[in-house]
Amino acid sequence: MNNGLMFPCSATLRAILLIGVVQGVPVQFTATEQTGSPAIVDGGKLAKQPTDNTKAEPRITRINRRIHAFYYPWFGNPETDGAYDHWNHAVSARSGPPKSYPGGENIGANFYPALGCYSVNDPATLRKHMRQLRQAGVGTICVSWWGKNSFTDRTLPALFDAAQKEGIRINFHIEPHIGPGGRNPGTVREAITYLLNRHGSHPALYRDSRRGNRTMFYLYDSYLTKPKDWATVFSPNGAQTIRGTQYDSIIIGLWVKEKEGEFFLKGHFDGFYTYFAIDGFTYGSTPANWKSLASWAKKNDKLFIPCVAPGYDDTRIRPWNGRNTRGRENGSYYDREFEAAIKVEPDMIGITSFNEWHEGTQIEPAIPKRIDGYKYKNYLPRNPNWYLERTAHWVGRF
């Protein structure tokens, strides 16, 4: 994600099993006592369908809606959209003339997607993405949203329909730039009302039955606004409050520095997440601090959502940011982060990300590829589906 910082044990669950069908496949829906949000358990044998440039997709036995993967619906291509969008990302150069990648073979990312330069407006791509998420055990996607009538806004109707077919749920990641006037508590309230008026009745909208059947909004870089201003919308007594209205939602802010507790209390947030993929980049993104954060959250009745990632590399678009690169270590980096998150028994776990290709945090399949002057990174010696498979492994332990 392009951000304001410029770069960025599992409890035993008793369950009620309900039988249903998703995409013609018999499934069991597990409603956990911890969340009330159903996780899907595969009760039938799935056909293994190969995707473009990958081996057969892995089979998963359960999806968990307490796993929230950040999803970026901002990719376009000439075949579907008339031009590339985001694959042709500009380089954030600190000197020299401006530069952008053309897209196609040469993209603004250090890895190359197995599906090629896809468009999220292509129904076939959305079907593949939702199936990959389901096979990884991911039950919820947190969709990056950049404002009314933006590219990411226009993708939502088809995205909701595709998610519904695979039993995936959707909530929202509200970005700092959601229109000409930018983001403030008033425009966030407008965004919440707009999104719920448009999508609030859709079956694929994430709702948490343990928390008033409300949906969830993540506010990226929430620290950019003072807590007293957030309180005007999130406090029950705020001048523009959403509390007690049809738009009341679970509001999640970003924990960055060590001493952030007062911000979340005074801003009347329902919880916090850590987002960043870089161990050591912020206090919140450092797994060694998650035990302390989990303890604070429990004491103050807040949701804690640590975010795990497979690695980080954005040096094709930010060539000066190599110090923040975190290698994947053949999957060991991801394993350590997931293990650390599960150990502190959080309410939910975020995955940064399903498809943020620019920052190299994706779990979506990637393939080896070489072009003139550049060799893309890949998952070797692991297979292209490795991070979907490892996600499924850890989901099964959460």
C-alpha positions as CSV (number, residue, x, y, z in Angstrom):
1,M,0.0,0.0,0.0
2,N,1.1,3.5,-0.7
3,N,1.0,5.0,2.8
4,G,1.5,8.1,4.8
5,L,4.8,6.7,6.1
6,M,6.0,6.5,2.5
7,F,6.7,2.7,2.8
8,P,5.5,1.0,4.9
9,C,-2.3,-20.8,20.2
10,S,-5.2,-21.6,19.3
11,A,-8.1,-22.0,21.8
12,T,-10.3,-25.1,21.4
13,L,-13.5,-24.1,19.6
14,R,-16.8,-25.9,20.2
15,A,-18.9,-25.5,17.1
16,I,-22.4,-26.0,15.7
17,L,-22.3,-27.7,12.3
18,L,-24.7,-26.7,9.6
19,I,-24.8,-28.4,6.3
20,G,-25.1,-26.4,3.1
21,V,-23.8,-26.1,-0.5
22,V,-21.3,-23.7,-2.0
23,Q,-20.7,-23.8,-5.7
24,G,-22.4,-27.2,-5.9
25,V,-20.0,-28.6,-3.3
26,P,-21.4,-29.9,0.1
27,V,-19.9,-27.9,3.0
28,Q,-20.3,-27.6,6.7
29,F,-20.6,-24.2,8.2
30,T,-19.0,-23.9,11.6
31,A,-20.3,-21.1,13.9
32,T,-17.6,-20.7,16.6
33,E,-18.4,-19.6,20.1
34,Q,-15.6,-17.1,20.0
35,T,-16.9,-15.0,17.2
36,G,-20.3,-16.1,16.1
37,S,-19.0,-15.7,12.5
38,P,-19.2,-18.9,10.5
39,A,-16.2,-20.6,9.1
40,I,-16.8,-23.0,6.3
41,V,-15.7,-26.6,6.6
42,D,-15.3,-28.5,3.3
43,G,-17.4,-31.7,3.6
44,G,-17.0,-32.8,0.0
45,K,-14.0,-33.5,-2.3
46,L,-13.1,-30.5,-4.4
47,A,-12.0,-31.0,-8.0
48,K,-8.4,-29.8,-8.4
49,Q,-8.5,-27.2,-11.1
50,P,-5.3,-25.9,-12.5
51,T,-5.0,-22.1,-12.9
52,D,-2.9,-20.3,-15.4
53,N,0.8,-21.0,-15.0
54,T,0.4,-22.9,-11.7
55,K,0.1,-26.4,-10.5
56,A,-3.2,-27.8,-9.4
57,E,-4.7,-25.7,-6.6
58,P,-4.5,-27.0,-3.1
59,R,-7.5,-28.5,-1.3
60,I,-8.6,-26.8,1.9
61,T,-10.8,-28.3,4.6
62,R,-11.9,-25.1,6.4
63,I,-12.3,-21.4,5.9
64,N,-12.3,-19.0,8.8
65,R,-13.9,-15.7,8.8
66,R,-11.7,-14.5,11.6
67,I,-8.9,-14.4,9.0
68,H,-9.0,-11.1,7.1
69,A,-6.8,-10.8,4.0
70,F,-6.2,-7.3,2.6
71,Y,-7.3,-7.3,-1.0
72,Y,-6.5,-4.6,-3.7
73,P,-9.1,-4.2,-6.4
74,W,-7.1,-1.7,-8.4
75,F,-5.6,-3.7,-11.2
76,G,-6.7,-3.2,-14.8
77,N,-5.5,-4.2,-18.3
78,P,-6.1,-3.1,-21.9
79,E,-8.3,-6.2,-22.7
80,T,-10.8,-5.4,-20.1
81,D,-10.4,-1.8,-19.1
82,G,-8.8,-0.2,-22.2
83,A,-5.4,0.4,-20.4
84,Y,-3.2,-0.9,-17.7
85,D,-4.0,0.3,-14.2
86,H,-1.5,-0.1,-11.4
87,W,0.7,-2.7,-13.3
88,N,2.2,0.5,-14.8
89,H,3.0,1.9,-11.4
90,A,5.3,5.0,-11.2
91,V,8.7,4.8,-9.6
92,S,9.0,7.0,-6.5
93,A,12.3,8.5,-7.5
94,R,14.2,10.9,-5.3
95,S,16.3,12.2,-8.2
96,G,16.3,12.1,-11.9
97,P,13.3,12.2,-14.4
98,P,10.0,10.6,-13.6
99,K,9.6,7.0,-14.6
100,S,6.7,4.5,-14.9
101,Y,6.6,0.9,-15.8
102,P,4.7,0.1,-19.0
103,G,2.8,-2.9,-17.7
104,G,2.6,-6.2,-19.5
105,E,5.9,-8.0,-19.2
106,N,7.5,-5.1,-17.3
107,I,5.5,-4.2,-14.1
108,G,5.9,-2.1,-11.0
109,A,6.5,-5.2,-8.7
110,N,9.4,-7.4,-7.7
111,F,7.4,-10.6,-8.3
112,Y,5.3,-11.5,-11.4
113,P,1.7,-12.9,-11.0
114,A,0.8,-16.4,-12.2
115,L,-2.3,-14.9,-13.7
116,G,-0.3,-12.3,-15.6
117,C,-1.5,-8.6,-15.7
118,Y,-5.1,-9.3,-14.8
119,S,-8.0,-7.0,-14.4
120,V,-10.2,-7.2,-11.3
121,N,-13.1,-6.3,-13.6
122,D,-12.7,-9.6,-15.4
123,P,-15.2,-12.1,-13.9
124,A,-12.9,-15.1,-14.6
125,T,-10.1,-13.4,-12.5
126,L,-12.5,-12.8,-9.6
127,R,-13.6,-16.4,-9.7
128,K,-10.0,-17.6,-9.5
129,H,-9.2,-15.2,-6.7
130,M,-12.2,-16.2,-4.6
131,R,-11.3,-19.9,-5.1
132,Q,-7.7,-19.3,-4.2
133,L,-8.8,-17.5,-1.0
134,R,-11.2,-20.3,-0.1
135,Q,-8.5,-22.9,-0.7
136,A,-6.2,-20.9,1.5
137,G,-8.8,-20.9,4.3
138,V,-9.4,-17.2,4.2
139,G,-13.0,-16.4,5.0
140,T,-12.9,-12.5,4.8
141,I,-11.2,-10.0,2.5
142,C,-10.6,-6.4,3.6
143,V,-11.0,-4.5,0.4
144,S,-9.0,-1.3,-0.2
145,W,-11.4,1.6,-1.0
146,W,-10.3,4.9,-2.4
147,G,-13.6,6.8,-2.6
148,K,-16.9,7.1,-4.3
149,N,-16.7,6.4,-8.1
150,S,-13.0,5.4,-7.9
151,F,-11.7,2.4,-9.7
152,T,-11.9,0.4,-6.5
153,D,-15.5,1.5,-5.9
154,R,-16.6,0.5,-9.3
155,T,-15.3,-3.0,-8.9
156,L,-17.4,-3.7,-5.8
157,P,-20.7,-5.1,-7.3
158,A,-18.9,-7.9,-9.2
159,L,-16.5,-8.5,-6.3
160,F,-19.4,-9.0,-3.9
161,D,-21.1,-11.4,-6.2
162,A,-17.9,-13.4,-6.8
163,A,-17.2,-13.6,-3.1
164,Q,-20.7,-14.8,-2.3
165,K,-20.4,-17.8,-4.6
166,E,-17.3,-19.0,-2.7
167,G,-18.6,-18.2,0.8
168,I,-16.2,-15.3,1.2
169,R,-17.2,-12.2,3.2
170,I,-16.1,-8.6,2.5
171,N,-15.3,-5.6,4.7
172,F,-13.6,-2.4,3.9
173,H,-10.2,-0.8,4.2
174,I,-10.7,3.0,4.0
175,E,-7.7,4.8,2.6
176,P,-6.5,8.3,3.5
177,H,-7.3,9.7,0.0
178,I,-11.0,9.0,-0.6
179,G,-11.9,12.0,-2.7
180,P,-10.8,15.5,-3.7
181,G,-11.1,16.8,-0.1
182,G,-9.2,13.9,1.4
183,R,-10.2,12.0,4.5
184,N,-11.6,13.4,7.7
185,P,-14.2,12.2,10.2
186,G,-17.0,13.7,8.2
187,T,-16.0,12.1,4.9
188,V,-15.4,8.8,6.7
189,R,-19.0,9.0,8.0
190,E,-20.2,9.7,4.5
191,A,-18.2,6.8,3.2
192,I,-19.7,4.4,5.7
193,T,-23.2,5.5,4.9
194,Y,-22.6,5.3,1.2
195,L,-21.0,1.8,1.3
196,L,-23.7,0.4,3.6
197,N,-26.5,2.0,1.6
198,R,-25.1,0.3,-1.5
199,H,-23.9,-3.0,-0.2
200,G,-25.4,-3.4,3.3
201,S,-28.0,-5.9,2.2
202,H,-25.6,-8.1,0.2
203,P,-25.1,-11.6,1.6
204,A,-21.4,-11.3,1.2
205,L,-21.0,-8.3,3.4
206,Y,-19.0,-9.3,6.6
207,R,-21.1,-9.1,9.7
208,D,-20.1,-10.1,13.2
209,S,-23.0,-11.6,15.1
210,R,-21.1,-11.5,18.4
211,R,-20.8,-7.7,18.0
212,G,-24.3,-6.6,17.1
213,N,-24.2,-8.1,13.6
214,R,-22.2,-5.1,12.6
215,T,-19.8,-4.9,9.6
216,M,-16.2,-3.7,10.0
217,F,-14.2,-0.8,8.6
218,Y,-10.4,-0.6,8.9
219,L,-9.0,3.0,8.8
220,Y,-5.6,3.0,7.3
221,D,-3.2,5.7,8.8
222,S,-5.9,6.6,11.3
223,Y,-3.2,8.5,13.3
224,L,-3.3,11.3,10.8
225,T,-6.5,12.6,12.5
226,K,-6.7,13.6,16.1
227,P,-8.7,11.3,18.4
228,K,-11.0,14.1,19.5
229,D,-12.1,14.5,15.9
230,W,-12.7,10.8,15.4
231,A,-14.8,10.9,18.6
232,T,-17.3,13.2,16.8
233,V,-18.3,10.1,14.7
234,F,-17.4,7.1,16.9
235,S,-18.4,8.3,20.4
236,P,-22.0,7.6,21.4
237,N,-22.3,11.2,22.2
238,G,-20.5,12.6,19.2
239,A,-22.1,15.3,17.1
240,Q,-22.1,13.1,14.0
241,T,-22.1,9.7,15.7
242,I,-22.9,6.5,13.9
243,R,-23.4,4.7,17.2
244,G,-26.9,3.4,17.7
245,T,-27.8,4.1,14.1
246,Q,-28.2,1.8,11.1
247,Y,-24.6,2.7,10.2
248,D,-23.1,1.6,13.5
249,S,-20.0,-0.5,12.6
250,I,-16.9,-2.0,14.1
251,I,-14.2,0.6,13.6
252,I,-10.5,-0.5,13.6
253,G,-7.6,1.9,13.7
254,L,-3.9,1.4,12.9
255,W,-1.6,1.0,15.9
256,V,1.9,2.4,15.0
257,K,3.9,3.8,18.0
258,E,4.3,2.2,21.4
259,K,2.2,4.6,23.4
260,E,-1.0,4.6,21.3
261,G,-3.5,3.5,23.9
262,E,-5.0,6.9,24.7
263,F,-5.6,7.5,21.0
264,F,-7.9,4.5,20.7
265,L,-9.7,5.2,23.9
266,K,-10.3,8.9,23.2
267,G,-11.1,8.2,19.6
268,H,-13.7,5.6,20.6
269,F,-12.3,2.9,18.2
270,D,-13.5,-0.7,18.6
271,G,-10.1,-2.1,18.1
272,F,-6.8,-1.9,16.2
273,Y,-4.7,-3.7,13.6
274,T,-1.0,-3.6,12.8
275,Y,-1.0,-3.9,8.9
276,F,2.7,-3.4,8.1
277,A,4.6,-6.4,6.7
278,I,7.9,-5.3,8.1
279,D,9.0,-6.8,11.4
280,G,10.6,-3.8,13.2
281,F,9.2,-1.1,11.0
282,T,6.7,0.1,13.7
283,Y,6.0,-0.9,17.2
284,G,2.7,-2.5,16.1
285,S,4.2,-4.5,13.3
286,T,6.9,-6.1,15.5
287,P,5.7,-9.5,16.7
288,A,7.7,-9.3,19.9
289,N,5.3,-6.6,21.0
290,W,2.1,-8.5,20.2
291,K,1.8,-10.0,23.7
292,S,1.8,-6.6,25.3
293,L,-0.7,-5.3,22.7
294,A,-3.0,-8.3,23.2
295,S,-2.9,-7.7,27.0
296,W,-3.8,-4.0,26.6
297,A,-6.7,-4.8,24.2
298,K,-8.1,-7.4,26.6
299,K,-7.9,-5.0,29.5
300,N,-9.6,-2.2,27.6
301,D,-12.2,-4.3,25.8
302,K,-10.7,-3.6,22.3
303,L,-10.3,-6.0,19.4
304,F,-6.7,-6.8,18.5
305,I,-5.9,-7.8,15.0
306,P,-2.2,-8.6,14.4
307,C,-1.2,-8.7,10.7
308,V,1.1,-11.3,9.3
309,A,3.0,-11.2,6.0
310,P,5.2,-13.4,3.9
311,G,7.8,-10.7,3.4
312,Y,8.3,-7.3,1.9
313,D,10.0,-5.8,-1.1
314,D,9.0,-2.6,-2.9
315,T,12.3,-1.7,-4.5
316,R,11.0,-1.6,-8.0
317,I,8.7,1.3,-7.1
318,R,10.8,2.7,-4.2
319,P,14.4,1.9,-5.2
320,W,15.7,3.8,-2.1
321,N,13.8,1.6,0.4
322,G,16.0,-1.5,0.4
323,R,16.6,-1.2,4.2
324,N,13.0,-2.3,4.7
325,T,13.1,-5.3,2.5
326,R,12.3,-8.5,4.3
327,G,13.1,-11.7,2.5
328,R,10.7,-14.6,2.4
329,E,13.2,-17.2,3.6
330,N,11.4,-19.9,1.7
331,G,8.3,-19.3,3.8
332,S,10.0,-19.1,7.2
333,Y,9.3,-15.4,7.6
334,Y,5.5,-16.1,7.1
335,D,5.6,-19.1,9.5
336,R,7.2,-17.0,12.3
337,E,4.7,-14.2,11.9
338,F,1.7,-16.5,11.8
339,E,2.9,-18.6,14.8
340,A,3.5,-15.4,16.8
341,A,0.0,-14.1,16.0
342,I,-1.7,-17.3,17.0
343,K,0.3,-17.5,20.2
344,V,-1.3,-14.3,21.6
345,E,-4.8,-15.6,20.9
346,P,-6.2,-12.5,19.1
347,D,-9.7,-12.0,18.1
348,M,-8.8,-12.1,14.4
349,I,-5.7,-12.2,12.3
350,G,-5.0,-10.0,9.2
351,I,-2.9,-11.1,6.2
352,T,-0.9,-8.4,4.5
353,S,-1.7,-9.2,1.8
354,F,-3.5,-11.3,-0.8
355,N,-2.4,-9.1,-3.8
356,E,-0.4,-6.0,-2.9
357,W,2.1,-6.8,-5.7
358,H,3.9,-3.4,-5.5
359,E,5.2,-4.1,-2.0
360,G,5.8,-7.8,-2.5
361,T,3.5,-8.9,0.3
362,Q,1.2,-11.0,-1.8
363,I,0.3,-14.6,-1.0
364,E,-1.3,-14.9,-4.5
365,P,0.7,-17.3,-6.7
366,A,3.8,-15.9,-8.5
367,I,5.9,-17.5,-11.2
368,P,9.6,-17.3,-12.2
369,K,10.0,-14.8,-15.0
370,R,12.9,-12.9,-16.7
371,I,12.7,-10.0,-19.0
372,D,15.4,-7.9,-20.7
373,G,17.3,-6.3,-17.8
374,Y,15.4,-7.8,-14.9
375,K,14.7,-11.1,-13.3
376,Y,11.6,-11.2,-11.1
377,K,11.8,-12.8,-7.7
378,N,9.7,-16.0,-7.2
379,Y,8.8,-18.6,-4.6
380,L,11.3,-21.3,-5.7
381,P,12.2,-23.9,-4.4
382,R,8.5,-23.7,-3.3
383,N,5.7,-24.0,-5.9
384,P,3.6,-21.0,-7.0
385,N,0.8,-21.9,-4.6
386,W,3.1,-22.3,-1.6
387,Y,1.7,-19.3,0.3
388,L,-1.9,-20.3,-0.2
389,E,-0.9,-23.7,1.2
390,R,0.9,-22.3,4.2
391,T,-2.0,-20.0,4.9
392,A,-4.3,-23.0,5.0
393,H,-1.8,-24.7,7.3
394,W,-1.9,-21.9,9.8
395,V,-5.6,-21.2,9.5
396,G,-6.1,-24.8,10.5
397,R,-4.3,-24.0,13.8
398,F,-6.2,-20.8,14.6
